[in-house]
């Protein structure tokens, strides 16, 4: 796999989505959860999306229940939560696993191409973020505690390329 465009994923409504449909876009991929201390980051993610979507930013949210059972709902409940509480308009995808034997191939690829601190590939918690260039290359990984607004300069820089 040379970049993320070779992956297909499933939207939270069950529709298949080719990541190649996002070619020439700057993409922020996030594993999310509805009952996490970092859940308010949905607000910051939506602000980034509102501000930069027209310039080519896509934010792709992948709910995950592997950390403290903080995403217990089904895909419909997750979508309702995001809409009602944070007015999320960026794409939500089917709940998946990011670590272990059943990890999503996309997240396995992201972790390999942007390892965490000390080279570890495992995702430590919800709201780990991956920035992807317009060419589909993984640029950077951000820790869960990194607030979305702290990514703004990196996003602007990628959009200007």
C-alpha positions in Angstrom: 0.0 0.0 0.0 1.6 3.2 -1.1 -1.0 5.6 0.4 -4.5 5.6 2.1 -6.3 5.9 -1.3 -6.1 2.1 -1.7 -8.5 1.6 1.3 -12.2 1.3 1.3 -14.1 1.9 4.5 -17.8 1.7 5.5 -19.8 4.8 6.4 -22.0 4.6 9.5 -25.1 4.2 7.3 -23.5 1.0 5.8 -22.4 2.5 2.5 -19.0 1.6 1.2 -16.6 4.6 0.8 -13.4 4.5 -1.2 -10.8 6.8 0.4 -9.6 7.5 -3.2 -12.8 9.7 -3.4 -10.9 12.1 -1.1 -7.8 12.4 -3.3 -6.4 15.9 -3.5 -7.9 16.7 -0.1 -6.1 17.2 3.2 -7.6 14.6 5.6 -7.7 14.4 9.3 -8.6 10.8 10.5 -9.7 10.5 14.1 -10.8 7.6 16.2 -13.7 8.9 18.3 -16.0 8.0 21.2 -19.2 9.5 22.7 -18.5 9.0 26.4 -14.8 10.0 26.6 -13.2 12.8 28.5 -12.0 14.0 25.1 -15.5 13.9 23.5 -15.8 17.7 23.6 -13.1 17.7 20.9 -16.0 17.0 18.4 -16.7 20.8 18.8 -13.2 21.7 17.8 -13.1 19.3 15.0 -16.4 20.7 13.7 -15.0 24.3 13.9 -11.9 23.2 11.8 -14.2 21.5 9.3 -16.4 24.6 9.0 -13.4 26.8 8.5 -11.4 24.7 6.1 -13.7 22.3 4.3 -14.2 24.6 1.4 -10.4 24.9 1.0 -10.1 21.1 0.9 -10.1 19.7 4.4 -11.9 16.5 5.2 -12.4 15.1 8.7 -13.2 11.4 8.9 -14.4 10.1 12.3 -14.1 6.4 13.1 -15.9 5.5 16.4 -14.1 2.9 18.5 -15.2 1.1 21.7 -11.8 -0.3 22.6 -10.9 2.2 25.3 -12.9 2.0 28.5 -16.1 1.0 26.7 -16.6 4.7 25.9 -18.5 4.1 22.6 -21.2 1.6 23.6 -23.8 2.7 21.1 -24.6 1.3 17.7 -23.8 3.4 14.5 -27.2 5.0 14.5 -27.0 6.1 18.1 -23.5 7.4 17.5 -24.7 9.5 14.6 -27.6 10.9 16.6 -25.3 11.8 19.5 -22.9 13.6 17.2 -25.6 15.5 15.5 -27.6 16.5 18.6 -24.7 17.4 20.8 -22.1 18.7 18.4 -23.9 19.4 15.1 -21.3 17.2 13.4 -21.4 17.5 9.6 -18.2 15.7 8.7 -18.4 12.0 7.8 -18.9 9.4 10.4 -17.9 5.8 9.7 -18.9 2.4 11.1 -17.6 1.6 14.5 -14.3 -0.3 14.3 -11.3 -1.5 16.2 -8.0 0.3 16.0 -5.7 -2.1 17.9 -5.3 -5.9 18.1 -6.1 -8.8 15.8 -9.3 -7.2 14.5 -7.8 -3.8 13.9 -9.1 -2.0 10.8 -6.5 -2.3 7.9 -6.7 1.5 7.5 -5.7 2.0 11.2 -3.0 -0.6 10.9 -1.6 1.3 8.0 -1.9 4.7 9.7 -0.1 3.4 12.9 2.7 1.9 10.9 3.3 5.1 8.9 3.0 7.4 11.8 4.1 5.6 15.0 3.5 7.2 18.4 6.0 8.1 21.0 9.1 5.9 21.2 8.0 4.3 17.9 5.0 2.5 19.4 2.3 1.7 16.9 -0.6 1.0 19.3 -3.2 3.7 19.7 -3.4 4.6 23.4 -6.8 6.2 23.6 -9.8 7.8 21.8 -9.2 10.9 19.7 -5.8 10.0 18.3 -5.6 12.0 15.1 -3.7 11.4 11.8 -3.1 14.1 9.3 -2.9 13.0 5.7 -1.6 15.0 2.7 -3.4 15.7 -0.5 -1.3 12.8 -2.0 -2.6 10.4 0.5 0.6 10.2 2.6 0.4 10.1 6.4 2.1 13.3 7.6 1.7 13.3 11.4 0.1 11.6 14.3 -1.4 13.6 17.3 -2.0 12.4 20.8 -5.6 12.3 22.1 -5.0 15.2 24.4 -3.9 17.4 21.5 -6.9 19.8 21.0 -8.1 20.2 17.4 -7.3 23.9 17.4 -3.6 23.0 18.0 -3.6 21.3 14.5 -4.8 24.3 12.6 -1.3 25.5 11.5 -0.3 22.1 10.2 -3.7 21.8 8.4 -3.2 25.3 6.8 0.3 24.4 5.8 -0.9 21.2 4.0 -3.8 23.0 2.4 -1.4 25.6 0.9 0.8 22.9 -0.8 
